[in-house]
Amino acid sequence: MTARRRDSRRGDKLRPGGQIEMSRVFHALGDPTRRALLDRLAAGPVSISQLAAPLSITLTAVSQHLRILERSGLAQTEKVGRVRTCHIHPAGFDALEEWIRHHRAAWEDRLDRLAGFLEESEDQDPEPAPEPFLG
């Protein structure tokens, strides 16, 4: 078993520096079933069996999806007695929000510079287009 696989089996969701791996967040959000699970968890903590009931999937499948959500920092489960309860975990959402904010700012800056460049070029007299060579 590789070191990476061992880390995954332990449920590690953080890089060594304590950061959420964004590829795991995007992977987790890429599946419609996992998004449905997160929608349900947004209403509050529930047991795995309550989470599975409206989705018509097995408890095993829900557990597998939850494992991916946990590794991405989007959900967390805890076992109390015989019941495993799930709830939203904000770390993955916080990391996603920061990633979006960073990239949005970068793109807004680029688009503002492009708009300025286009405004400048409109203000200048355009050079006449070269005559086509007809040979």
CNS distance restraints for C-alpha pairs under 8 A (distance, minus, plus):
assign (resid   1 and name CA) (resid   5 and name CA) 6.37 0.50 0.50
assign (resid   1 and name CA) (resid   6 and name CA) 6.77 0.50 0.50
assign (resid   2 and name CA) (resid   6 and name CA) 6.35 0.50 0.50
assign (resid   3 and name CA) (resid   7 and name CA) 6.24 0.50 0.50
assign (resid   4 and name CA) (resid   8 and name CA) 6.26 0.50 0.50
assign (resid   5 and name CA) (resid   9 and name CA) 6.18 0.50 0.50
assign (resid   6 and name CA) (resid  10 and name CA) 6.46 0.50 0.50
assign (resid   7 and name CA) (resid  11 and name CA) 6.61 0.50 0.50
assign (resid   7 and name CA) (resid  12 and name CA) 5.67 0.50 0.50
assign (resid   8 and name CA) (resid  12 and name CA) 5.78 0.50 0.50
assign (resid   8 and name CA) (resid  13 and name CA) 7.75 0.50 0.50
assign (resid   8 and name CA) (resid  71 and name CA) 7.47 0.50 0.50
assign (resid  11 and name CA) (resid  67 and name CA) 7.27 0.50 0.50
assign (resid  11 and name CA) (resid  70 and name CA) 6.99 0.50 0.50
assign (resid  11 and name CA) (resid  71 and name CA) 5.41 0.50 0.50
assign (resid  12 and name CA) (resid  71 and name CA) 5.97 0.50 0.50
assign (resid  13 and name CA) (resid  20 and name CA) 6.25 0.50 0.50
assign (resid  13 and name CA) (resid  21 and name CA) 6.96 0.50 0.50
assign (resid  13 and name CA) (resid  70 and name CA) 7.17 0.50 0.50
assign (resid  13 and name CA) (resid  71 and name CA) 4.24 0.50 0.50
assign (resid  13 and name CA) (resid  72 and name CA) 5.54 0.50 0.50
assign (resid  13 and name CA) (resid  73 and name CA) 6.15 0.50 0.50
assign (resid  14 and name CA) (resid  18 and name CA) 5.19 0.50 0.50
assign (resid  14 and name CA) (resid  19 and name CA) 5.22 0.50 0.50
assign (resid  14 and name CA) (resid  20 and name CA) 4.82 0.50 0.50
assign (resid  14 and name CA) (resid  21 and name CA) 6.35 0.50 0.50
assign (resid  14 and name CA) (resid  71 and name CA) 7.94 0.50 0.50
assign (resid  15 and name CA) (resid  19 and name CA) 5.18 0.50 0.50
assign (resid  15 and name CA) (resid  20 and name CA) 6.28 0.50 0.50
assign (resid  15 and name CA) (resid  21 and name CA) 6.47 0.50 0.50
assign (resid  20 and name CA) (resid  25 and name CA) 7.92 0.50 0.50
assign (resid  20 and name CA) (resid  72 and name CA) 6.88 0.50 0.50
assign (resid  20 and name CA) (resid  73 and name CA) 6.83 0.50 0.50
assign (resid  20 and name CA) (resid  91 and name CA) 7.46 0.50 0.50
assign (resid  20 and name CA) (resid  92 and name CA) 6.47 0.50 0.50
assign (resid  20 and name CA) (resid  95 and name CA) 6.50 0.50 0.50
assign (resid  21 and name CA) (resid  25 and name CA) 6.77 0.50 0.50
assign (resid  21 and name CA) (resid  72 and name CA) 6.93 0.50 0.50
assign (resid  22 and name CA) (resid  26 and name CA) 6.20 0.50 0.50
assign (resid  22 and name CA) (resid  72 and name CA) 7.72 0.50 0.50
assign (resid  22 and name CA) (resid  95 and name CA) 7.39 0.50 0.50
assign (resid  22 and name CA) (resid  96 and name CA) 7.12 0.50 0.50
assign (resid  23 and name CA) (resid  27 and name CA) 6.01 0.50 0.50
assign (resid  24 and name CA) (resid  28 and name CA) 6.00 0.50 0.50
assign (resid  24 and name CA) (resid  68 and name CA) 7.89 0.50 0.50
assign (resid  24 and name CA) (resid  71 and name CA) 7.21 0.50 0.50
assign (resid  24 and name CA) (resid  72 and name CA) 5.00 0.50 0.50
assign (resid  25 and name CA) (resid  29 and name CA) 6.19 0.50 0.50
assign (resid  25 and name CA) (resid  69 and name CA) 7.80 0.50 0.50
assign (resid  25 and name CA) (resid  72 and name CA) 4.87 0.50 0.50
assign (resid  25 and name CA) (resid  73 and name CA) 7.33 0.50 0.50
assign (resid  25 and name CA) (resid  74 and name CA) 7.39 0.50 0.50
assign (resid  25 and name CA) (resid  92 and name CA) 6.48 0.50 0.50
assign (resid  25 and name CA) (resid  96 and name CA) 7.38 0.50 0.50
assign (resid  26 and name CA) (resid  30 and name CA) 5.97 0.50 0.50
assign (resid  27 and name CA) (resid  31 and name CA) 7.30 0.50 0.50
assign (resid  28 and name CA) (resid  34 and name CA) 6.59 0.50 0.50
assign (resid  28 and name CA) (resid  35 and name CA) 7.96 0.50 0.50
assign (resid  28 and name CA) (resid  68 and name CA) 6.19 0.50 0.50
assign (resid  28 and name CA) (resid  69 and name CA) 5.88 0.50 0.50
assign (resid  28 and name CA) (resid  72 and name CA) 6.71 0.50 0.50
assign (resid  29 and name CA) (resid  34 and name CA) 6.53 0.50 0.50
assign (resid  29 and name CA) (resid  35 and name CA) 5.92 0.50 0.50
assign (resid  30 and name CA) (resid  34 and name CA) 7.91 0.50 0.50
assign (resid  30 and name CA) (resid  35 and name CA) 7.79 0.50 0.50
assign (resid  31 and name CA) (resid  35 and name CA) 6.38 0.50 0.50
assign (resid  32 and name CA) (resid  36 and name CA) 6.14 0.50 0.50
assign (resid  33 and name CA) (resid  37 and name CA) 6.24 0.50 0.50
assign (resid  33 and name CA) (resid  65 and name CA) 7.84 0.50 0.50
assign (resid  34 and name CA) (resid  38 and name CA) 6.24 0.50 0.50
assign (resid  34 and name CA) (resid  65 and name CA) 6.14 0.50 0.50
assign (resid  34 and name CA) (resid  66 and name CA) 7.63 0.50 0.50
assign (resid  34 and name CA) (resid  69 and name CA) 7.32 0.50 0.50
assign (resid  35 and name CA) (resid  39 and name CA) 6.15 0.50 0.50
assign (resid  36 and name CA) (resid  40 and name CA) 6.27 0.50 0.50
assign (resid  37 and name CA) (resid  41 and name CA) 6.18 0.50 0.50
assign (resid  37 and name CA) (resid  51 and name CA) 6.88 0.50 0.50
assign (resid  38 and name CA) (resid  42 and name CA) 6.08 0.50 0.50
assign (resid  38 and name CA) (resid  74 and name CA) 8.00 0.50 0.50
assign (resid  38 and name CA) (resid  75 and name CA) 7.66 0.50 0.50
assign (resid  38 and name CA) (resid  88 and name CA) 7.08 0.50 0.50
assign (resid  39 and name CA) (resid  43 and name CA) 7.31 0.50 0.50
assign (resid  40 and name CA) (resid  44 and name CA) 7.56 0.50 0.50
assign (resid  40 and name CA) (resid  51 and name CA) 7.16 0.50 0.50
assign (resid  41 and name CA) (resid  45 and name CA) 5.94 0.50 0.50
assign (resid  41 and name CA) (resid  46 and name CA) 6.95 0.50 0.50
assign (resid  41 and name CA) (resid  86 and name CA) 7.28 0.50 0.50
assign (resid  41 and name CA) (resid  87 and name CA) 5.60 0.50 0.50
assign (resid  41 and name CA) (resid  88 and name CA) 5.86 0.50 0.50
assign (resid  42 and name CA) (resid  87 and name CA) 7.72 0.50 0.50
assign (resid  42 and name CA) (resid  88 and name CA) 6.48 0.50 0.50
assign (resid  44 and name CA) (resid  87 and name CA) 6.44 0.50 0.50
assign (resid  44 and name CA) (resid  88 and name CA) 7.73 0.50 0.50
assign (resid  45 and name CA) (resid  85 and name CA) 6.42 0.50 0.50
assign (resid  45 and name CA) (resid  86 and name CA) 5.40 0.50 0.50
assign (resid  45 and name CA) (resid  87 and name CA) 4.47 0.50 0.50
assign (resid  45 and name CA) (resid  88 and name CA) 7.49 0.50 0.50
assign (resid  46 and name CA) (resid  50 and name CA) 6.12 0.50 0.50
assign (resid  46 and name CA) (resid  51 and name CA) 6.40 0.50 0.50
assign (resid  46 and name CA) (resid  85 and name CA) 5.40 0.50 0.50
assign (resid  46 and name CA) (resid  86 and name CA) 5.47 0.50 0.50
assign (resid  46 and name CA) (resid  87 and name CA) 6.80 0.50 0.50
assign (resid  47 and name CA) (resid  51 and name CA) 6.19 0.50 0.50
assign (resid  47 and name CA) (resid  83 and name CA) 6.60 0.50 0.50
assign (resid  47 and name CA) (resid  84 and name CA) 5.63 0.50 0.50
assign (resid  47 and name CA) (resid  85 and name CA) 4.24 0.50 0.50
assign (resid  47 and name CA) (resid  86 and name CA) 5.93 0.50 0.50
assign (resid  48 and name CA) (resid  52 and name CA) 6.15 0.50 0.50
assign (resid  48 and name CA) (resid  59 and name CA) 6.94 0.50 0.50
assign (resid  48 and name CA) (resid  62 and name CA) 7.09 0.50 0.50
assign (resid  48 and name CA) (resid  63 and name CA) 7.37 0.50 0.50
assign (resid  48 and name CA) (resid  83 and name CA) 7.99 0.50 0.50
assign (resid  48 and name CA) (resid  84 and name CA) 6.24 0.50 0.50
assign (resid  48 and name CA) (resid  85 and name CA) 6.30 0.50 0.50
assign (resid  48 and name CA) (resid  86 and name CA) 6.74 0.50 0.50
assign (resid  49 and name CA) (resid  53 and name CA) 6.20 0.50 0.50
assign (resid  49 and name CA) (resid  59 and name CA) 6.49 0.50 0.50
assign (resid  50 and name CA) (resid  54 and name CA) 7.79 0.50 0.50
assign (resid  51 and name CA) (resid  55 and name CA) 7.62 0.50 0.50
assign (resid  51 and name CA) (resid  62 and name CA) 7.65 0.50 0.50
assign (resid  52 and name CA) (resid  56 and name CA) 6.58 0.50 0.50
assign (resid  52 and name CA) (resid  57 and name CA) 6.07 0.50 0.50
assign (resid  52 and name CA) (resid  58 and name CA) 6.69 0.50 0.50
assign (resid  52 and name CA) (resid  59 and name CA) 6.16 0.50 0.50
assign (resid  52 and name CA) (resid  62 and name CA) 6.15 0.50 0.50
assign (resid  53 and name CA) (resid  57 and name CA) 7.48 0.50 0.50
assign (resid  57 and name CA) (resid  61 and name CA) 6.36 0.50 0.50
assign (resid  57 and name CA) (resid  62 and name CA) 6.97 0.50 0.50
assign (resid  58 and name CA) (resid  62 and name CA) 6.37 0.50 0.50
assign (resid  59 and name CA) (resid  63 and name CA) 6.06 0.50 0.50
assign (resid  60 and name CA) (resid  64 and name CA) 6.25 0.50 0.50
assign (resid  61 and name CA) (resid  65 and name CA) 6.26 0.50 0.50
assign (resid  62 and name CA) (resid  66 and name CA) 6.03 0.50 0.50
assign (resid  63 and name CA) (resid  67 and name CA) 6.13 0.50 0.50
assign (resid  64 and name CA) (resid  68 and name CA) 6.65 0.50 0.50
assign (resid  65 and name CA) (resid  69 and name CA) 6.34 0.50 0.50
assign (resid  66 and name CA) (resid  70 and name CA) 5.97 0.50 0.50
assign (resid  66 and name CA) (resid  75 and name CA) 7.15 0.50 0.50
assign (resid  67 and name CA) (resid  71 and name CA) 6.19 0.50 0.50
assign (resid  68 and name CA) (resid  72 and name CA) 6.25 0.50 0.50
assign (resid  69 and name CA) (resid  73 and name CA) 6.36 0.50 0.50
assign (resid  69 and name CA) (resid  74 and name CA) 5.26 0.50 0.50
assign (resid  69 and name CA) (resid  75 and name CA) 5.33 0.50 0.50
assign (resid  69 and name CA) (resid  76 and name CA) 7.73 0.50 0.50
assign (resid  70 and name CA) (resid  74 and name CA) 5.88 0.50 0.50
assign (resid  70 and name CA) (resid  75 and name CA) 4.85 0.50 0.50
assign (resid  70 and name CA) (resid  76 and name CA) 5.40 0.50 0.50
assign (resid  70 and name CA) (resid  77 and name CA) 7.63 0.50 0.50
assign (resid  72 and name CA) (resid  92 and name CA) 6.06 0.50 0.50
assign (resid  73 and name CA) (resid  89 and name CA) 6.18 0.50 0.50
assign (resid  73 and name CA) (resid  90 and name CA) 7.18 0.50 0.50
assign (resid  73 and name CA) (resid  91 and name CA) 5.39 0.50 0.50
assign (resid  73 and name CA) (resid  92 and name CA) 4.23 0.50 0.50
assign (resid  73 and name CA) (resid  93 and name CA) 7.63 0.50 0.50
assign (resid  74 and name CA) (resid  88 and name CA) 6.09 0.50 0.50
assign (resid  74 and name CA) (resid  89 and name CA) 4.96 0.50 0.50
assign (resid  74 and name CA) (resid  90 and name CA) 6.24 0.50 0.50
assign (resid  74 and name CA) (resid  91 and name CA) 6.54 0.50 0.50
assign (resid  74 and name CA) (resid  92 and name CA) 4.65 0.50 0.50
assign (resid  74 and name CA) (resid  93 and name CA) 6.27 0.50 0.50
assign (resid  75 and name CA) (resid  86 and name CA) 6.95 0.50 0.50
assign (resid  75 and name CA) (resid  87 and name CA) 5.70 0.50 0.50
assign (resid  75 and name CA) (resid  88 and name CA) 4.42 0.50 0.50
assign (resid  75 and name CA) (resid  89 and name CA) 4.45 0.50 0.50
assign (resid  75 and name CA) (resid  90 and name CA) 7.66 0.50 0.50
assign (resid  76 and name CA) (resid  86 and name CA) 5.69 0.50 0.50
assign (resid  76 and name CA) (resid  87 and name CA) 5.50 0.50 0.50
assign (resid  76 and name CA) (resid  88 and name CA) 6.19 0.50 0.50
assign (resid  76 and name CA) (resid  89 and name CA) 5.59 0.50 0.50
assign (resid  77 and name CA) (resid  84 and name CA) 6.43 0.50 0.50
assign (resid  77 and name CA) (resid  85 and name CA) 5.44 0.50 0.50
assign (resid  77 and name CA) (resid  86 and name CA) 4.28 0.50 0.50
assign (resid  77 and name CA) (resid  87 and name CA) 6.39 0.50 0.50
assign (resid  78 and name CA) (resid  84 and name CA) 5.50 0.50 0.50
assign (resid  78 and name CA) (resid  85 and name CA) 5.45 0.50 0.50
assign (resid  78 and name CA) (resid  86 and name CA) 6.62 0.50 0.50
assign (resid  79 and name CA) (resid  83 and name CA) 5.68 0.50 0.50
assign (resid  79 and name CA) (resid  84 and name CA) 4.17 0.50 0.50
assign (resid  79 and name CA) (resid  85 and name CA) 6.20 0.50 0.50
assign (resid  80 and name CA) (resid  84 and name CA) 6.28 0.50 0.50
assign (resid  80 and name CA) (resid  85 and name CA) 7.58 0.50 0.50
assign (resid  89 and name CA) (resid  93 and name CA) 7.74 0.50 0.50
assign (resid  90 and name CA) (resid  94 and name CA) 5.92 0.50 0.50
assign (resid  91 and name CA) (resid  95 and name CA) 6.21 0.50 0.50
assign (resid  92 and name CA) (resid  96 and name CA) 6.13 0.50 0.50
assign (resid  93 and name CA) (resid  97 and name CA) 6.02 0.50 0.50
assign (resid  94 and name CA) (resid  98 and name CA) 6.19 0.50 0.50
assign (resid  95 and name CA) (resid  99 and name CA) 6.14 0.50 0.50
assign (resid  96 and name CA) (resid 100 and name CA) 6.18 0.50 0.50
assign (resid  97 and name CA) (resid 101 and name CA) 6.06 0.50 0.50
assign (resid  98 and name CA) (resid 102 and name CA) 6.06 0.50 0.50
assign (resid  99 and name CA) (resid 103 and name CA) 6.21 0.50 0.50
assign (resid 100 and name CA) (resid 104 and name CA) 5.81 0.50 0.50
assign (resid 101 and name CA) (resid 105 and name CA) 6.11 0.50 0.50
assign (resid 102 and name CA) (resid 106 and name CA) 6.38 0.50 0.50
assign (resid 103 and name CA) (resid 107 and name CA) 6.18 0.50 0.50
assign (resid 104 and name CA) (resid 108 and name CA) 5.97 0.50 0.50
assign (resid 105 and name CA) (resid 109 and name CA) 6.13 0.50 0.50
assign (resid 106 and name CA) (resid 110 and name CA) 6.34 0.50 0.50
assign (resid 107 and name CA) (resid 111 and name CA) 6.06 0.50 0.50
assign (resid 108 and name CA) (resid 112 and name CA) 6.03 0.50 0.50
assign (resid 109 and name CA) (resid 113 and name CA) 6.26 0.50 0.50
assign (resid 110 and name CA) (resid 114 and name CA) 6.23 0.50 0.50
assign (resid 111 and name CA) (resid 115 and name CA) 6.10 0.50 0.50
assign (resid 112 and name CA) (resid 116 and name CA) 6.23 0.50 0.50
assign (resid 113 and name CA) (resid 117 and name CA) 6.17 0.50 0.50
assign (resid 114 and name CA) (resid 118 and name CA) 6.14 0.50 0.50
assign (resid 115 and name CA) (resid 119 and name CA) 6.13 0.50 0.50
assign (resid 116 and name CA) (resid 120 and name CA) 6.18 0.50 0.50
assign (resid 117 and name CA) (resid 121 and name CA) 6.23 0.50 0.50
assign (resid 118 and name CA) (resid 122 and name CA) 6.21 0.50 0.50
assign (resid 119 and name CA) (resid 123 and name CA) 6.38 0.50 0.50
assign (resid 120 and name CA) (resid 124 and name CA) 6.55 0.50 0.50
assign (resid 121 and name CA) (resid 125 and name CA) 7.97 0.50 0.50
assign (resid 121 and name CA) (resid 126 and name CA) 7.78 0.50 0.50
assign (resid 122 and name CA) (resid 126 and name CA) 7.71 0.50 0.50
